[in-house]
Amino acid sequence: MKARTPRRTPTLEDVARVAGVSRATVSRVVNGIRNVDRDIQEAVRRAIEKTGYTPNQVARSLVTRRTGAVALVVSGAGDDVFGDPFFGRVVSGVVDCLRRHGTHPLLMLADTNSARDDVISHLRQGSADGALLVTTHPDDRLPMMLAIAGIPAVGFAATAHPLSHVDLKHAAGGELAAWHLLDRDRSRLATISGPRDVPASRERLAGFRRIAGDDIPNVAGNFTMASGEEAMAELLGIRPDLDGVFVANDLMAQGALGVLRSRGRTVPGDVAVVGFDDSSAALAARPKLTTIRQPVEEMGAAMAELLLDHIAEPGLPPTSRIFEPSLVIRDST
């Protein structure tokens, strides 16, 4: 019986022939070089699938000095990161973008100064090509540490240190909430903000008050459902006759709804409620929440795109992409 001839391993030349491009072009696409026409990139990817070509990651790393991975660093969120739908949406947007570019995310949590030092140490050792930073503290020292270490990095929201970032027009979102409550003929308004030391919280509150009035009562929560419950109970003590509430995220709004229900207030009959984010919590709430949409998945994808640009061209200056909020009307107003 004649022995079967082993199947030949597909090569770059095979991919180039199927794609109708040069070997050098295939190499540029495989190695993640960014200035290749999108149509050509797609032709090469289809040829890779057709031929079954698998890049030698070890050899590729030796040539490019890249790992094909980036760190997704969540700083200062504690255990709440796993219960907050916001972070899941960020991860979804990041992963979808990185997958298209053959890049893998490594999740790193930095809850303490020691953990932040560990993140920098791992990145300096070459565990990833750059970092995507999601931080809850405006005075977080991690952006500065990344810059000093020369590690390409992009943040979700602006930080004290100049860093490429994506963000939302938070004040515009607060304004949308105020106009909507006023359009619903609500005149006795109040608001539950996020922590007052977080820029996004201050901007949302400032936008709301710019339309609704500077004297609007406010109680600060910390973006958790429990803090929304506590803040709503306090607001009812400050303004028992309130008929409209803007809450700075959907989780806190969900908690606020529970307190209103327990106090015999109907929503939206007695009190109209507007949340912020348009997260899964808005749909889980009863009634379903009217909310200000933050396109978190798109923002996460944009953050990943910016980082890949910085990895490909290390000399790029810091840049930003700022997104628009929108009003999503549901049953709570």
C-alpha positions as CSV (number, residue, x, y, z in Angstrom):
1,M,0.0,0.0,0.0
2,K,1.4,3.4,-1.0
3,A,2.1,5.7,1.9
4,R,0.1,8.9,1.9
5,T,2.1,12.0,1.1
6,P,1.9,14.5,4.0
7,R,-0.1,17.6,3.3
8,R,2.1,20.6,2.6
9,T,1.9,23.4,5.1
10,P,0.4,26.5,3.4
11,T,2.9,29.4,3.0
12,L,2.8,33.2,2.5
13,E,3.4,32.6,-1.2
14,D,0.2,30.5,-1.3
15,V,-1.8,33.2,0.3
16,A,-0.3,35.8,-2.0
17,R,-1.2,33.8,-5.1
18,V,-4.8,33.3,-4.0
19,A,-5.3,36.9,-2.9
20,G,-3.6,38.2,-6.1
21,V,-1.1,40.4,-4.2
22,S,2.6,40.3,-3.4
23,R,4.2,38.2,-0.7
24,A,5.3,41.5,1.0
25,T,1.7,42.7,1.1
26,V,0.5,39.5,2.7
27,S,3.3,39.9,5.3
28,R,2.2,43.4,6.1
29,V,-1.3,42.3,6.7
30,V,-0.3,39.3,8.8
31,N,2.0,41.5,10.9
32,G,-0.6,44.0,11.6
33,I,0.8,46.9,9.6
34,R,-2.0,49.4,9.5
35,N,-1.5,51.4,6.3
36,V,-2.8,48.7,4.0
37,D,-6.0,49.3,2.0
38,R,-9.0,47.7,3.7
39,D,-10.1,45.9,0.5
40,I,-6.6,44.4,0.2
41,Q,-6.7,43.4,3.9
42,E,-10.0,41.7,3.4
43,A,-8.7,39.8,0.2
44,V,-5.7,38.6,2.2
45,R,-7.9,37.4,5.1
46,R,-10.2,35.5,2.7
47,A,-7.1,33.9,1.1
48,I,-5.8,32.9,4.6
49,E,-9.1,31.2,5.3
50,K,-9.1,29.5,1.9
51,T,-5.5,28.2,2.1
52,G,-5.6,27.4,5.8
53,Y,-2.4,29.4,6.4
54,T,-1.5,29.8,10.1
55,P,1.1,32.5,10.9
56,N,4.0,31.4,13.1
57,Q,3.4,33.5,16.1
58,V,6.8,32.9,17.6
59,A,8.6,33.9,14.4
60,R,6.2,36.8,13.9
61,S,7.0,38.2,17.5
62,L,10.7,37.9,16.9
63,V,10.4,40.0,13.7
64,T,7.8,42.6,14.9
65,R,8.7,42.6,18.6
66,R,4.9,42.4,19.2
67,T,2.9,39.9,21.2
68,G,-0.4,40.2,19.4
69,A,-2.1,41.0,22.7
70,V,-3.1,44.2,24.5
71,A,-4.0,44.7,28.2
72,L,-7.4,45.8,29.2
73,V,-6.7,47.4,32.6
74,V,-9.6,48.3,34.9
75,S,-8.3,50.5,37.7
76,G,-10.0,51.3,41.0
77,A,-13.4,49.5,40.3
78,G,-13.0,46.8,43.0
79,D,-15.3,43.8,42.8
80,D,-18.1,46.0,41.4
81,V,-16.5,45.6,37.9
82,F,-18.2,42.2,37.5
83,G,-21.6,43.4,38.5
84,D,-21.8,46.6,36.5
85,P,-23.2,46.2,33.0
86,F,-21.1,49.2,31.9
87,F,-17.8,47.2,32.0
88,G,-19.3,44.3,30.1
89,R,-20.3,46.7,27.3
90,V,-16.8,48.1,27.2
91,V,-15.3,44.6,27.0
92,S,-17.7,43.7,24.2
93,G,-16.7,46.7,22.1
94,V,-13.0,46.1,22.7
95,V,-13.1,42.4,21.9
96,D,-15.1,42.8,18.7
97,C,-12.6,45.3,17.4
98,L,-9.5,43.4,18.5
99,R,-10.8,40.1,17.0
100,R,-11.0,41.7,13.6
101,H,-7.3,42.6,13.8
102,G,-6.1,39.3,15.2
103,T,-5.3,40.8,18.6
104,H,-6.1,39.3,22.0
105,P,-7.1,41.2,25.2
106,L,-5.6,40.4,28.6
107,L,-7.7,41.6,31.5
108,M,-5.8,43.2,34.4
109,L,-7.4,44.6,37.5
110,A,-5.6,47.4,39.4
111,D,-7.4,48.0,42.6
112,T,-4.4,49.1,44.7
113,N,-1.1,50.9,44.2
114,S,0.6,47.6,44.5
115,A,-1.6,46.2,41.7
116,R,-0.8,49.2,39.5
117,D,2.9,48.6,40.0
118,D,2.4,45.0,39.0
119,V,0.5,46.1,35.8
120,I,3.4,48.3,34.8
121,S,5.9,45.6,35.6
122,H,4.1,43.0,33.4
123,L,3.8,45.4,30.5
124,R,7.5,46.4,30.7
125,Q,8.3,42.7,30.5
126,G,6.5,42.6,27.2
127,S,3.3,40.7,28.2
128,A,1.3,43.0,25.9
129,D,1.9,45.6,23.2
130,G,-0.1,48.3,24.9
131,A,-2.9,49.1,27.4
132,L,-6.6,50.1,27.3
133,L,-7.3,51.9,30.5
134,V,-10.7,52.1,32.2
135,T,-10.4,54.0,35.5
136,T,-12.9,55.4,37.9
137,H,-10.6,57.9,39.6
138,P,-9.7,61.2,38.0
139,D,-6.4,61.4,40.1
140,D,-5.4,57.8,39.1
141,R,-1.6,57.7,38.8
142,L,-1.7,54.8,36.2
143,P,-1.9,57.1,33.1
144,M,1.3,58.9,34.2
145,M,3.0,55.5,35.0
146,L,2.1,54.2,31.5
147,A,3.5,57.4,29.9
148,I,6.8,57.2,31.9
149,A,7.2,53.6,31.0
150,G,6.7,54.4,27.3
151,I,3.8,52.0,26.9
152,P,1.2,52.8,24.3
153,A,-2.1,53.5,26.1
154,V,-5.6,54.8,25.4
155,G,-8.1,55.7,28.1
156,F,-11.9,55.4,28.4
157,A,-12.6,59.1,29.4
158,A,-10.0,61.8,29.8
159,T,-7.5,61.7,32.6
160,A,-5.4,64.3,34.4
161,H,-2.4,63.2,32.3
162,P,-2.6,63.8,28.5
163,L,-3.6,60.4,27.0
164,S,-5.4,59.4,23.9
165,H,-9.0,58.7,24.9
166,V,-12.6,58.3,24.0
167,D,-15.4,60.1,25.9
168,L,-19.0,61.3,25.8
169,K,-20.5,64.7,25.9
170,H,-21.8,64.1,29.4
171,A,-23.2,67.6,29.9
172,A,-25.2,67.3,26.8
173,G,-26.7,64.1,28.2
174,G,-27.7,65.9,31.3
175,E,-29.4,68.6,29.2
176,L,-31.3,66.0,27.3
177,A,-32.6,64.5,30.5
178,A,-33.7,67.9,31.8
179,W,-35.5,68.9,28.6
180,H,-37.3,65.6,28.5
181,L,-38.6,65.9,32.1
182,L,-39.7,69.4,31.4
183,D,-41.5,68.3,28.2
184,R,-43.4,65.8,30.4
185,D,-44.6,68.8,32.5
186,R,-42.5,67.9,35.5
187,S,-41.6,71.0,37.6
188,R,-40.5,69.6,41.0
189,L,-37.2,68.1,39.9
190,A,-34.3,66.4,41.7
191,T,-31.2,64.5,40.7
192,I,-29.0,61.6,41.9
193,S,-25.5,62.2,40.6
194,G,-22.4,59.9,40.6
195,P,-19.4,60.7,42.9
196,R,-18.7,64.4,42.8
197,D,-15.0,63.9,42.3
198,V,-15.6,62.1,39.0
199,P,-15.6,64.5,36.0
200,A,-18.4,62.7,34.1
201,S,-20.6,62.9,37.2
202,R,-20.0,66.7,37.6
203,E,-20.6,67.2,33.9
204,R,-23.9,65.3,33.8
205,L,-25.1,67.2,36.9
206,A,-24.0,70.6,35.4
207,G,-25.8,69.9,32.1
208,F,-29.0,69.0,33.9
209,R,-28.9,72.1,36.2
210,R,-28.1,74.4,33.3
211,I,-31.6,73.6,31.9
212,A,-33.6,72.7,35.1
213,G,-32.1,75.3,37.4
214,D,-29.1,75.6,39.7
215,D,-31.1,75.0,42.9
216,I,-32.2,71.5,41.9
217,P,-31.7,69.2,44.9
218,N,-28.9,66.6,44.4
219,V,-27.7,63.6,46.3
220,A,-24.6,61.8,45.2
221,G,-24.4,58.0,44.8
222,N,-21.5,55.8,43.7
223,F,-23.0,54.2,40.6
224,T,-24.3,51.1,42.5
225,M,-27.9,50.0,42.9
226,A,-27.6,50.2,46.7
227,S,-26.4,53.8,46.5
228,G,-29.3,54.7,44.3
229,E,-31.7,53.4,46.9
230,E,-30.0,55.4,49.7
231,A,-29.9,58.6,47.6
232,M,-33.6,58.3,46.6
233,A,-34.7,57.9,50.2
234,E,-32.6,61.0,51.1
235,L,-34.1,63.0,48.2
236,L,-37.7,62.2,49.3
237,G,-36.8,63.6,52.7
238,I,-35.4,66.8,51.1
239,R,-38.2,67.2,48.6
240,P,-41.2,65.0,49.4
241,D,-43.3,66.5,46.5
242,L,-40.8,65.8,43.7
243,D,-42.3,64.7,40.4
244,G,-39.2,64.1,38.3
245,V,-35.8,62.6,38.9
246,F,-32.6,62.4,36.8
247,V,-30.3,59.6,37.9
248,A,-26.7,59.5,36.6
249,N,-26.6,55.8,35.7
250,D,-29.2,53.0,35.2
251,L,-28.1,50.9,38.2
252,M,-28.7,53.7,40.6
253,A,-32.0,54.5,38.8
254,Q,-33.1,50.9,39.2
255,G,-32.5,51.2,43.0
256,A,-34.4,54.5,43.0
257,L,-37.4,52.9,41.4
258,G,-37.5,50.3,44.1
259,V,-37.6,52.9,46.8
260,L,-40.3,54.9,45.0
261,R,-42.4,51.8,44.7
262,S,-42.0,51.0,48.4
263,R,-43.1,54.5,49.3
264,G,-46.3,54.1,47.3
265,R,-45.2,56.4,44.4
266,T,-46.2,55.4,40.9
267,V,-43.8,55.7,38.0
268,P,-44.3,57.6,35.8
269,G,-47.7,58.7,37.3
270,D,-46.3,60.4,40.4
271,V,-42.7,60.6,39.6
272,A,-40.9,60.4,36.2
273,V,-37.4,58.9,36.2
274,V,-34.6,59.2,33.6
275,G,-31.5,57.1,33.9
276,F,-28.1,57.3,32.1
277,D,-26.2,54.7,30.0
278,D,-28.9,52.6,28.3
279,S,-27.5,49.5,29.9
280,S,-29.1,46.1,30.5
281,A,-30.2,47.6,33.9
282,A,-32.5,50.0,32.0
283,L,-34.4,47.0,30.4
284,A,-34.4,45.0,33.6
285,A,-36.0,47.9,35.6
286,R,-39.7,47.9,36.3
287,P,-41.0,50.0,34.6
288,K,-38.4,49.9,31.9
289,L,-36.2,53.0,32.1
290,T,-36.2,56.1,29.9
291,T,-32.4,56.8,29.7
292,I,-29.7,58.7,28.1
293,R,-27.8,56.4,25.8
294,Q,-24.0,56.2,26.0
295,P,-22.8,54.2,23.0
296,V,-20.3,52.2,25.1
297,E,-19.7,49.4,22.7
298,E,-18.8,51.8,19.9
299,M,-16.6,53.8,22.3
300,G,-14.8,50.6,23.4
301,A,-14.2,49.7,19.7
302,A,-12.9,53.2,19.0
303,M,-10.6,53.0,22.0
304,A,-9.1,49.7,20.7
305,E,-8.7,51.3,17.2
306,L,-6.8,54.2,18.7
307,L,-4.5,51.9,20.6
308,L,-3.7,49.8,17.5
309,D,-2.8,53.1,15.7
310,H,-0.4,54.0,18.5
311,I,1.2,50.5,18.5
312,A,1.7,50.7,14.7
313,E,3.0,54.3,14.9
314,P,4.6,55.0,18.3
315,G,5.2,58.7,17.6
316,L,1.5,59.6,17.2
317,P,0.5,62.5,19.5
318,P,-2.4,62.0,22.0
319,T,-5.8,62.3,20.3
320,S,-9.5,61.8,21.3
321,R,-12.9,60.7,20.0
322,I,-15.9,62.3,21.6
323,F,-19.3,60.7,21.2
324,E,-22.8,62.2,21.3
325,P,-25.5,61.0,23.8
326,S,-29.1,60.3,22.8
327,L,-32.4,60.0,24.5
328,V,-34.1,56.6,24.7
329,I,-37.8,56.9,25.8
330,R,-39.3,53.9,27.6
331,D,-42.0,53.5,30.3
332,S,-40.5,55.4,33.3
333,T,-41.5,58.8,31.8
